[in-house]
Amino acid sequence: MRPDTPAEHTAEAERLIRTATRYPEDQEPLLLQAAAHLELADARERASALYDQLLSASPANPHLIKALQAANLWEYGHEAEARALISGIRAAAPTDPAPWEVIAEALESHDELEASHECFTEAATLLTSEDTPLTHATTALLTGRHRVRRLLGLPHDDWDMVADTRHTGPIPLDELHDPKRIWALGSDDPAELRAEIARLRAELGDRRAALSRPFPVAILHWPARELSELLTSYPTLATEYPTREAHLTAVESSLRALSASGTTNLGIVTGSVPSYEAFAASEKTSPASPALLPEYATTLAARGKATPWPPTPTAPCWCTSGKPYAECHGIIDA
C-alpha cells in the first residue's frame, strides 16, 4: 500500500534512510526518495537536512539536488536561500532537464511567471535542437513552458507548436492550460464540475507520464557466486534457476524474444543477495517468492542499474565469462 497520511510518509522515509545506511552505493536515490516523503509529511526541515547531507558527499546529480532543495526551502519560508540556489543552477546551465523543470515550476508556483518562462526558455534553448531528438524529459520542459506562456497570455511560438504536436492526451494543451479553467471549479453546475474533474484527471495523467523517466525492460542476471548464495538461502527458487547454465541461456533467449517482438530499450540488471533481501523487506514479502524477482529487476532498472543489451560484438559478454559477446552468448544460431 502506498503511503497516504503524514505518519505513513514519515515511516516510509525512515525505512529508506535505514536502507541507505545499509547500502551506501545506493544512498543518493534512496535519500532523495526519503526527502520527498518527508516533504509530503510536511517535515521540510528534515528534508532540507537530507538534501544538505547529499550535497556534502559529492553526489552524482548535484544540480537536481540543489533544485529540489531550493523548491523545498521556498515552501517553508527560506525564499532568499531558494533564489540563490536557483540563480546558481541557471548560471551553471546543467544539461540534465530535471533541475531546470524543478526550478521553473518552483518559480511558477510562487507566481514568478516571467522568471519561470525565462527558465523554461533557457532550458529549451540549451537542450533542444534540430539534431537532438526530443525525449520525455525535454518534452516535459516544452509542455511546462507552454503552460506558463498561456498564463502570461503570450501567443504560440514554434516550441509551443512542438509541445502541441507531442501531446497525446485526449484534451488539447490549450484547453488544459487555459487560465480560465479555474473558474469552473466555483460552478454550481454538476456537468461543469464533472467536465473539470475529467480535465484534471487527464492533466494528472500527462504529468505523471512526463515525469516518468523511461528505463529499460530489464532481465535479471545472477553472477555465479550470488546465484549459489541465493539458492542456498532460498531453495524454492531452484524452480526458477535449475542450473547456472540454464539461467544464462534463459536471460539471452528472453532478451532475444523481446527484441524480436519489437520491444526496445532492453537491458540486464545484476542481482545481489543483500540487495534482494533489502528489497524483499521493503516490499514486506519473503525473498523465497518467485513473484518478487521481476519486481526486483524492474526496481533495479528504475534506479539506473541496467546495462544496455545487446553488447557490441567485440564487447565482453554480459555473463562475465570474459569472452567477446559475439563468441559467447551473442553467437547466432545457424
CORQUI-V193176 format. One record per backbone hydrogen bond with DSSP energy under -1.0 kcal/mol. CO is the residue of the C=O (numbers start at 1). NH is the residue of the N-H. E is the energy in kcal/mol with one decimal. If there is no record, write none. Layout:
co nh e
CO NH E
CO NH E
This chain:
co nh e
5 9 -2.4
6 10 -2.5
7 11 -2.3
8 12 -2.3
9 13 -2.3
10 14 -2.3
11 15 -2.0
12 16 -2.3
13 17 -2.4
14 18 -2.2
15 19 -2.3
16 20 -2.4
17 21 -1.6
18 22 -1.5
19 23 -2.1
23 26 -2.0
24 27 -1.5
26 30 -1.7
27 31 -3.0
28 32 -2.1
29 33 -1.9
30 34 -2.2
31 35 -2.7
32 36 -2.0
33 37 -2.1
34 38 -2.3
35 39 -2.3
36 40 -2.0
37 41 -1.5
38 43 -3.2
39 42 -1.7
43 47 -1.9
44 48 -2.5
45 49 -1.9
46 50 -1.8
47 51 -2.2
48 52 -2.4
49 53 -2.2
50 54 -2.4
51 55 -2.5
52 56 -1.4
54 57 -1.6
61 65 -2.0
62 66 -2.6
63 67 -2.2
64 68 -2.6
65 69 -2.5
66 70 -2.5
67 71 -2.4
68 72 -2.3
69 73 -3.0
70 74 -2.3
71 75 -1.2
73 76 -1.1
73 78 -2.5
74 77 -1.2
78 82 -2.0
79 83 -2.9
80 84 -2.0
81 85 -2.2
82 86 -2.5
83 87 -2.5
84 88 -2.0
85 89 -2.2
86 90 -2.4
87 91 -2.1
88 92 -1.9
89 93 -1.5
97 101 -2.3
98 102 -2.2
99 103 -2.4
100 104 -2.5
101 105 -2.3
102 106 -2.0
103 107 -2.3
104 108 -2.2
105 109 -2.7
107 112 -2.9
108 111 -1.9
111 113 -1.1
112 116 -2.5
113 117 -2.7
114 118 -2.2
115 119 -2.2
116 120 -2.6
117 121 -2.4
118 122 -2.7
119 123 -2.6
120 124 -2.4
121 125 -2.6
122 126 -2.2
123 127 -2.7
124 128 -1.8
129 132 -1.2
135 139 -2.3
136 140 -1.9
137 141 -1.3
138 142 -1.8
139 143 -2.3
140 144 -2.5
141 145 -2.4
142 146 -2.2
143 147 -2.1
144 148 -2.2
145 149 -2.4
146 150 -1.9
147 151 -1.9
148 152 -1.9
149 154 -2.7
157 161 -2.0
158 162 -1.9
159 163 -2.5
160 164 -2.5
161 165 -2.3
162 166 -2.6
163 167 -1.3
172 176 -2.4
173 177 -2.8
175 178 -1.3
178 181 -2.0
180 183 -1.5
181 184 -1.5
182 185 -1.1
183 186 -1.6
184 187 -1.6
189 193 -2.1
190 194 -2.6
191 195 -2.2
192 196 -2.2
193 197 -2.3
194 198 -2.2
195 199 -2.0
196 200 -2.6
197 201 -2.5
198 202 -2.1
199 203 -2.4
200 204 -2.5
201 205 -2.3
202 206 -2.2
203 207 -2.6
204 208 -2.5
205 209 -2.1
206 210 -2.4
207 211 -2.0
208 212 -1.1
217 267 -2.0
219 269 -2.2
221 271 -2.6
223 227 -3.0
224 228 -2.3
225 229 -2.2
226 230 -2.7
227 231 -2.5
228 232 -1.9
229 233 -2.2
230 234 -2.7
234 237 -2.1
235 238 -2.1
236 239 -1.2
237 240 -1.2
237 241 -1.8
243 247 -1.9
244 248 -2.6
245 249 -2.3
246 250 -2.3
247 251 -2.1
248 252 -2.0
249 253 -2.6
250 254 -2.3
251 255 -2.0
252 256 -2.3
253 257 -2.2
254 258 -2.3
255 259 -2.5
256 260 -2.5
257 261 -1.5
258 263 -2.2
259 262 -1.5
265 217 -1.8
266 309 -2.1
267 219 -2.0
268 307 -2.8
269 221 -3.1
272 276 -2.5
273 277 -2.7
274 278 -2.1
275 279 -2.2
276 280 -2.5
277 281 -2.2
278 282 -2.1
279 283 -1.8
280 285 -2.5
286 289 -1.8
289 292 -1.6
290 293 -1.3
292 296 -2.3
293 297 -2.2
294 298 -2.3
295 299 -2.2
296 300 -2.3
297 301 -2.2
298 302 -2.4
299 303 -1.3
300 305 -2.3
301 304 -1.9
307 268 -2.2
312 315 -1.4
313 326 -2.6
315 325 -3.2
317 320 -1.6
323 317 -2.8
324 327 -1.6
325 328 -1.4
325 330 -2.6
328 331 -1.3
